[in-house]
Each structure stands twice: as structure tokens, then as C-alpha cells.
Amino acid sequence: MEVLKNYERKVLSLLVSNVLPLEQLNEVIQNAEFISYEYTGSGYYLEIRHSYLPKDRIVCSEPALMGEADGIVCGFVVFIENSELTIECHSWGEINVPEGYRNRDVQVRLFQ
């Protein structure tokens, strides 16, 4: 089962690169264990686990990233704690991120 979508891999590469060395980050991206997915009504939380992730709480929100698919805009924040990582994908526009958004062709870029 594919744990991370391609755009989520890009989000982690951009937001977590200053937290983990590249080799460890790539290992996390390739081999993380799925914990949970929760749709919130305006986005989602995706939780994964890997032993390379730090125990201490770290919030990764810079650089600001924007995702877009089918005219629906979103933003991302990553939370790390207790060797677990949560990707928060949240609405960033007039249209809420719908359920099933992860299955769309989300394009991620730096927010300017």
C-alpha cells in the first residue's frame, strides 16, 4: 500500500529537510508505517511512524507551501513527535478541501 502520495513526499522533502539528514528523510518517505488518516471537513490529517523521526515535538511550517488541484487551494503543516509525523492539509481558499483530495493531481509550490 502506498502510504504517501507523490505530492505529500514533496511536502515532506520541503518542510522536513532541515530536521532530518537527507538519507534519513528519504528512508522515512519510502518506508514509513501508516498510522491513521482523518478527514476534518476542510482538510485532513495523515499520521505516519518511523524510528528515524525525533521524539521531541517539532512543527514544520516553513517555507510556506501551497497545493492546488482542480482549482482547490490548500496549505500544509507538519508536526513531529514521539517518532510520529502528522501532515496537516488544510483549506486555503474559498473552497474546502474535499474528502478524496489525496487522490487528485495536487501540485505543490512555494507560497509567495
Contacts in CASP RR format, 6 or more apart in sequence:
PFRMAT RR
TARGET T0000
AUTHOR 0000-0000-0000
METHOD contacts of the structure
MODEL  1
MEVLKNYERKVLSLLVSNVLPLEQLNEVIQNAEFISYEYTGSGYYLEIRH
SYLPKDRIVCSEPALMGEADGIVCGFVVFIENSELTIECHSWGEINVPEG
YRNRDVQVRLFQ
1 34 0 8 1.000
3 32 0 8 1.000
3 33 0 8 1.000
3 34 0 8 1.000
3 48 0 8 1.000
4 12 0 8 1.000
4 29 0 8 1.000
4 32 0 8 1.000
4 46 0 8 1.000
4 48 0 8 1.000
5 102 0 8 1.000
5 103 0 8 1.000
5 106 0 8 1.000
7 67 0 8 1.000
7 106 0 8 1.000
7 107 0 8 1.000
7 108 0 8 1.000
8 46 0 8 1.000
8 87 0 8 1.000
8 102 0 8 1.000
9 29 0 8 1.000
10 108 0 8 1.000
11 65 0 8 1.000
11 76 0 8 1.000
11 78 0 8 1.000
11 87 0 8 1.000
11 108 0 8 1.000
12 25 0 8 1.000
12 28 0 8 1.000
12 29 0 8 1.000
12 78 0 8 1.000
12 85 0 8 1.000
12 87 0 8 1.000
13 25 0 8 1.000
13 29 0 8 1.000
14 63 0 8 1.000
14 65 0 8 1.000
14 108 0 8 1.000
14 110 0 8 1.000
15 60 0 8 1.000
15 61 0 8 1.000
15 62 0 8 1.000
15 63 0 8 1.000
15 65 0 8 1.000
15 76 0 8 1.000
15 77 0 8 1.000
15 78 0 8 1.000
16 25 0 8 1.000
16 28 0 8 1.000
16 60 0 8 1.000
16 78 0 8 1.000
16 80 0 8 1.000
16 85 0 8 1.000
17 25 0 8 1.000
18 60 0 8 1.000
19 25 0 8 1.000
19 54 0 8 1.000
19 58 0 8 1.000
19 60 0 8 1.000
19 80 0 8 1.000
20 28 0 8 1.000
20 52 0 8 1.000
20 53 0 8 1.000
24 52 0 8 1.000
27 50 0 8 1.000
27 52 0 8 1.000
28 48 0 8 1.000
28 50 0 8 1.000
28 52 0 8 1.000
28 53 0 8 1.000
28 85 0 8 1.000
31 50 0 8 1.000
32 48 0 8 1.000
32 49 0 8 1.000
32 50 0 8 1.000
32 85 0 8 1.000
33 48 0 8 1.000
33 49 0 8 1.000
33 50 0 8 1.000
34 47 0 8 1.000
34 48 0 8 1.000
35 47 0 8 1.000
35 48 0 8 1.000
35 49 0 8 1.000
35 84 0 8 1.000
36 45 0 8 1.000
36 46 0 8 1.000
36 47 0 8 1.000
37 44 0 8 1.000
37 45 0 8 1.000
37 46 0 8 1.000
37 47 0 8 1.000
38 44 0 8 1.000
38 45 0 8 1.000
39 99 0 8 1.000
39 100 0 8 1.000
40 90 0 8 1.000
41 96 0 8 1.000
41 97 0 8 1.000
41 99 0 8 1.000
42 90 0 8 1.000
42 91 0 8 1.000
42 96 0 8 1.000
42 97 0 8 1.000
43 74 0 8 1.000
43 88 0 8 1.000
43 89 0 8 1.000
43 90 0 8 1.000
43 91 0 8 1.000
43 96 0 8 1.000
43 97 0 8 1.000
43 101 0 8 1.000
44 88 0 8 1.000
44 89 0 8 1.000
44 97 0 8 1.000
44 99 0 8 1.000
44 101 0 8 1.000
44 102 0 8 1.000
45 86 0 8 1.000
45 87 0 8 1.000
45 88 0 8 1.000
45 89 0 8 1.000
46 86 0 8 1.000
46 87 0 8 1.000
46 89 0 8 1.000
46 102 0 8 1.000
47 84 0 8 1.000
47 85 0 8 1.000
47 86 0 8 1.000
48 84 0 8 1.000
48 85 0 8 1.000
48 87 0 8 1.000
49 83 0 8 1.000
49 84 0 8 1.000
49 85 0 8 1.000
50 83 0 8 1.000
50 85 0 8 1.000
51 83 0 8 1.000
52 83 0 8 1.000
53 80 0 8 1.000
53 83 0 8 1.000
53 84 0 8 1.000
53 85 0 8 1.000
54 80 0 8 1.000
54 81 0 8 1.000
54 83 0 8 1.000
55 81 0 8 1.000
55 82 0 8 1.000
55 83 0 8 1.000
56 81 0 8 1.000
57 79 0 8 1.000
57 80 0 8 1.000
57 81 0 8 1.000
58 79 0 8 1.000
58 80 0 8 1.000
58 81 0 8 1.000
59 77 0 8 1.000
59 78 0 8 1.000
59 79 0 8 1.000
59 80 0 8 1.000
60 77 0 8 1.000
60 78 0 8 1.000
60 79 0 8 1.000
60 80 0 8 1.000
61 77 0 8 1.000
61 78 0 8 1.000
63 110 0 8 1.000
63 111 0 8 1.000
64 75 0 8 1.000
64 110 0 8 1.000
64 111 0 8 1.000
65 75 0 8 1.000
65 76 0 8 1.000
65 108 0 8 1.000
65 109 0 8 1.000
65 110 0 8 1.000
65 111 0 8 1.000
66 73 0 8 1.000
66 74 0 8 1.000
66 75 0 8 1.000
66 92 0 8 1.000
66 108 0 8 1.000
66 109 0 8 1.000
66 110 0 8 1.000
66 111 0 8 1.000
67 73 0 8 1.000
67 74 0 8 1.000
67 75 0 8 1.000
67 76 0 8 1.000
67 92 0 8 1.000
67 106 0 8 1.000
67 107 0 8 1.000
67 108 0 8 1.000
67 109 0 8 1.000
68 74 0 8 1.000
68 106 0 8 1.000
68 107 0 8 1.000
68 109 0 8 1.000
69 101 0 8 1.000
69 104 0 8 1.000
69 105 0 8 1.000
69 106 0 8 1.000
69 107 0 8 1.000
70 104 0 8 1.000
71 95 0 8 1.000
72 91 0 8 1.000
72 95 0 8 1.000
72 97 0 8 1.000
72 98 0 8 1.000
72 101 0 8 1.000
72 104 0 8 1.000
73 91 0 8 1.000
73 92 0 8 1.000
73 93 0 8 1.000
73 95 0 8 1.000
74 89 0 8 1.000
74 90 0 8 1.000
74 91 0 8 1.000
74 92 0 8 1.000
74 97 0 8 1.000
74 101 0 8 1.000
74 106 0 8 1.000
75 89 0 8 1.000
75 90 0 8 1.000
75 91 0 8 1.000
75 92 0 8 1.000
75 111 0 8 1.000
76 87 0 8 1.000
76 88 0 8 1.000
76 89 0 8 1.000
76 90 0 8 1.000
76 108 0 8 1.000
77 87 0 8 1.000
77 88 0 8 1.000
77 90 0 8 1.000
78 85 0 8 1.000
78 86 0 8 1.000
78 87 0 8 1.000
78 88 0 8 1.000
79 85 0 8 1.000
79 86 0 8 1.000
79 88 0 8 1.000
80 86 0 8 1.000
89 97 0 8 1.000
89 101 0 8 1.000
89 102 0 8 1.000
90 97 0 8 1.000
91 97 0 8 1.000
END
